[in-house]
């Protein structure tokens, strides 16, 4: 039987309506005796666990959102500079309030938000920023756009997050900042990262693109460092197609962010510095404003369903939900992520496991196929005049030679996930379908190699 692998972009379009993935756990699940009768695998002709059932669609749409867009269209106020009371400045006030910060600057994307922060901190050619190899390319694009050097540190393979110990190993005299990425909407080990930053006098920019409303040790993600960035791309748990935001309490620093994102022009209308035009438009903000009222309820439901799914998956030693650091109170569950350990499934490879699970009516997928340390940008930038001018040949050679992240490679090989923005809004019975299908495969693991 032909095995099919979905690309990440193909999956982002389909997963919201047709798939689900695994949850987060702080401990390694212990195997429990399973006495239920599994039944014949669907891929071998048996009845599927789930049949003809749809998942909640994403992005979220209701009449309030439609009405907000129509109202904005009719107003003729389509750009933030047309009115200080338009949807963008109103969204900035409401999002800052929701996140518990003084200020917010809205941008056209999460990548734009990150790049704005890099520029506002004065980071540029000759500087280095340490970040994760396991993230969307937008993370490093924000650093490359400033002609700084993205230094990739390896992961904690159980949490899929940047390993603070690996971060400290990568610090050089040119390091200016750390950009931790809260992968899957769950927290990095921020107390350790902030301690390293204080020790070495480095800036920290939180890439919380996937993590609105998530809480860690009493603080929302994006508020632990002086600057936090978010994405509102169509798949995110708060979405408007494309969009982003920067939050913070430091008025001087946030004013710099505003100036950078406004093509270098201050709130007072003085053009003072280099800056792109990264302003959010009024239509994006209208869509966002109209869904903020229900965002917390949806966030709560995802956490409840994720907890239920995680509790069920403790019965299966071969599928390990993402481990959460102590102090994680809640997560955005943009993705429900798991590690697949084939040794518990008679060494059946991940692709075959995914195919057999799809036959049961549950579509899981890999996430990032290769870490960013495996992508061609590394060699391409070494050929550019900008990097050859800003960095010595010896530093560039060392940079290339040290680009090894074996834990990230392991995570990429083992990852199973559900794009959870929509599916985790389903019922507990739907979560049971996911767990039942996975456990059915585990109970029939001796037969998995038969197809």
N, C-alpha and C positions, 0 to 999 in steps of 0.2 A: 504494500500500500504506500502510495506516495505521501511523504511527510511535507507539511507546509510550514514555513517560518514567516510570521508577520514581521514587517519592518516596524520600527518605532512610530514612524509617521502614519503608516497604515493603521496601526493599532489605535493611535490617538483618535482617529476618526470613527472607529468601530466599537471601541471598548465600552464607551459610556452606555451604549444600548445593549451590549451583548456579552459583557464579561465581568468578572470579579476576581479579587486576589486576596492574599493572606494578611493576618494582623500582627500586632506588636506584642512582644512578651518580654518581661524583664528577666526571666529565667529560662534555662533550657528545659523544654517539656519532657516529662518522664513518660515512658511507655506504659499505657494501661491496657489490661487484658480486654479484648473486644469480643463480645459474645454474639453480637447481632449477625444475622444471616445476610451476606453481602449480595448474592445474586450474580448472574452472569454478566460479564463486562459487555457494555453496549457495542463496543468496537468488535466484539466477537459474536454479535447477534442478540445480545440481551436487551432488556428494556432500560432506557436511559433514566438516570435519577431525575433529571429536569427536562421537560418536554413542552414546547410551545408556550413558554412563559417569557414575558419581556421584562427588562430592567428599566428603572426610572431613567428617562432621557436627560442628557446634559449637552449644552448648557441649559440652565434653568430659565424658563420663560413663563411669564404670567401677564395678565392684562395691565398690571401696574407698570411693568417695563414697557409694554407697547404704548401705553398712554403717555409715559414720560418722554419717549422718543418723538411721538407726534407733537406733544406740547413744545418740546425744544425746537422741532422743525418749524412750527408755526411762529415761534417767538422771533426768529431771525437772529438770535444770539447763538452763533455757532462756534465762536472762538473765545477763549477765556479772557482775552484782553478787551473784549467788547463790554464787559460788565463785571464789576467787583462782586456782584451778587448772583452770577450765573451758576450753572450746575457744577463747573470745575471748582471754583472757590468754595462752594457749599459742600461738595463732596470732600474736599480737603479738611474742612472743619469737622465734618461728621466722622470721617475715617480716623482722624487724630483722636477724637473723643472715644470712638470704639476701641482703639488700640491703647488708650491711656497715655498719649503723649501731647505735648503742647502744639506741635506743628506737623504739617504734612505738605509735601510738594508732589503733585500728580504729574505723571509723565506718560508718554505714548506707549511704553512697554517696560517690562521688568529689566531688560538689558539696558535700556536708556536710563533707568533709575540708577543702576549700578555704575554705569559710565559717568553719570553726573556726579556721583559721590567721589569717584576716583579723581576726576578733574577738580572738584571742589577742595579736595585735600592736597592739591598741588602735586599729585603723583604723575610722573611722566617718564620721558626717555632717560634711561640709566637706572631707573628704580625697579624694584622687584616686589611682587605681591604674591603671597602664598595662599593657595586655594586647593579645592578638591579636583581630582581627575574624574570623579563620578558625578557628573552634573550636565545640565544643558550647555551647549556651546556658548550661549549668551553670557555665562559667567566669565569665561576667559575673554570673550569678545569685548567686554567692558574694560578689561585691562589692556588688551592689544590695541584698542582704539586710542588709548592714551600713549601708546608706544612704550609702555612698561612691559616687564617680563613676567608672565604667569609661571610661578613655581608650583608644581603639583606635588603635594604630599600624600602619602598612602592612607588607607582607610582602616578603621576598626571593622573587620569583616562581619561581625555579628550585628552591628548597628547601621552599617553602610555609611557612616559619618567619618569626617576628617579625624584622624588620630592625632591628638595634641602632642604626643611624643614625637611623631613623625614631623609635625609642623616645626617643632623647636630645632630638629636636626637640619632643617632647610634654611634657617636664618643666616644671612650674610650681612656684611656691612652696608649692602645696598637695599636690604629689605625695608620697606616702608609701611606695609600693612598686611593684615591677615583677612581673608574673605571666607569665613566659614559658610557652608551651604547646608541648610536644614533639609536634608533629603527625605522625600516622601511626605513632608509636612511634619516631621518629628525633630526634636531638638538635638543639636550637637552638644558636646560636653563643654558648655560655654564658660563655666567657672574656671576650667583649666586653660581654655584659650585666652580668656581675659587676663588671667594671671601671667601667662607668657607674654602677652602684649604689654602689660605694665612693666614687667621685668626688662624687656628690650625696647621700651618706649616706641611701640608700634601702634598705628591706627587699626581699628577693627570696623569692617563693614559687614553687617549680617545680610547674607543672601537668604532672605526668608520668602523667596518667590512662591514656594509651595506651602507656606506655613501660616497663613493668616489665622489669628485667634489662638494658636497653640500656646500652651503655658509650660514654663520650666522654672522650677524653684521659685515660684511666686511671681514670675514676670512673663509677660507675653513675648514671644519671639519677635525680634525686630526692635525691642526696647532695651535689650541688655547692653548692646554696644551703643556708642553715640549716634550711629546711623543704621537704619534698617530698611531694606528694600523688598518690595513685593511685586508680583506679576498678576495681572488680571486677564491673561490670555484665555482663549475659549475653553480650555480643558480645566482651568483652575477652579477651586471651590468657591471663589467669588470672581465672576468673569464678565468681560465686556467685549470679547473678541481679541483685542490687543489693548494693553494698558499697564501702567505701573505706578508705584508710589514710593516716596521716601518719607520716613518718619523720624522725628528726633525732638529733643528738648533744648538743644543748644541753639539759641536764636541766631548768633553770628554764623555758625556753621550752616544752618538751614537757609539763611539768607544767601550764602555762597552757592548752595545747591540751586536755589531759585534763579540766581543770576546766570549760572552755567546753563541750566535747562532753557533759559529764555534768551538764547543766542548771545550770551555775555552781557545782557542788559539788566540793570537792577530794577527793583520795584519802583524806584524813583525816576526811571527812564534814562539813566546814564549807562552808556555802553563802556564797560570797564575791563572785560577780560575775554579770553577765548571761550567760546561756548557754541554748541549746536542748537538747533531749535527742536526741543524735545517736549513741547507742551502737549498735554492731554487736550483733546477736543471736547466740546460740550455734549456731543452725542454719547461718547464713551462714559462720561460722568453721569449722564442721565440714566443709562442702563445700570450703572453701579449703585447710584443713589436709590433706585427703585427696588433693589434687592437686599439692601443692608438690613432692613427691618426683620427679615427672616433668616439672615445669615447665621445668627447664633443658634437658632433652633435646629437648622440643618447641621451645623457643626456638632451639636449635642447628639443628634441622631446618629451621625457617622461614628462618633466615639462609642456609643452604646452598642451599635451593630458590630463594630470592630472588636470590642471586648468580648461579645458573645462568640464571634467567630474564632477568636484566639483561644477561648476556653475550650471550644470543640476540637480545635486542631492539636491540643495537647495530647490527644489520643494517638497522634501519628508522629513517630520519631523522624520520619524522612522529609517532613515539610516544616521548617522552622520559621515562624513569624519574626519580623524585624525586632531585634532586642531594643528596648528603650532604656535610657540612662535613668538612674535613680533621681527622683525629683521631677520627672515628666508627669505633669498633671493631666494633660490632654494634648491631642495632636490633630492636625488638619485632615489627615488621611486623604490627601490628594491621591496617593497611591497606597494600596494595601499590599505590602511586599513580604516575600518569603524566600528562604533559601531551600533549594531542592537538593537533597542528599541521595544520590542514586544508589549508594551502597545499601540503603534500606529498602530499595525496590529491585533487588536482584540485578543491580547494575544496569537497569534500563535507562537509556539516555534521556535527557530532558525533553528533546523534541518528541520522542515517542510517548512520554508521559503526558505532554501537552495535547497530543493528538488523541490519546485514549480519554483524557478528561473532556475534551471538546465533544467526543461522541456521547458523553454522559450529559451534555447540555451545559457545561461550564467551560467557558473559554478563558484560559489564562495565557499569559504571554511573557517573554523576556522583556526587559526594559532597555537599558543601554547596552548595545552589542559590544562595544569596545570603549574602554576608558579614554579620556582625552589625551592621555600620554601615548596612545597608539594611533593617533590621527595625523594626517599629513601637514597640518599647520606648523608642527614642530620644525620640520625641515624647510618649509617655505619661508618662515620668518628669518631663518638663519642666512638666507640669500638676499635679504632686503638691505638697502642702503641705510635705512633708519636704524636697524638693529646692529648692523656692522659698525655704524658710527657711534652708537650709544654704549656699546659693550665691547670689551676687549675680545680678540679671537680666543684667548684662553678661557674666558668666562663662558662664551658661547659653546665652546667645545665641552667644557665641564657640564654645562646645563644640559646638553644633549646626552652625554654619557650617563648622567645620573637620573635620567628619566625612566625610572623603573618603579612600578607600583604593583607588586605581586598580589597583595590583598585585594586590590581593585579588580585585578584579572580574575581572581577567584569569585568575587561577587558577580561579575558579569557572566561567568559560566553557570552560576547556580541560581540566578535570580528568577523568580516567578512573581507575577504581579497582576493586579486588577487596577485599571484606571478608575479610582473609587469615587470620584466626585458625584456621579449619579448613582451607580449601583449600591453604594453603602447607605443610600436613602431608602432602600427597600425594607421589607419586613424581616423579623427574626427567622421566620420560616424560610425566606430566601437565603439567609445566611446558612441555615441548616442544609439547604440544597448544596451549597458550596462544600461544606464540611463533609456531608454524606458522600458526595462524589469523590472527594479526595480519599476518604477512608475506604470507600469501595475499591478503589485502585490499590490501596495498601493491603487490604484483605485478600485481594486477588493478585498480588505482586508476582506470584509464581507463574501466572498466566500472561503477564504483560509482554513477555518476550515472544509470544506465539503469533503476533501479527506483524 
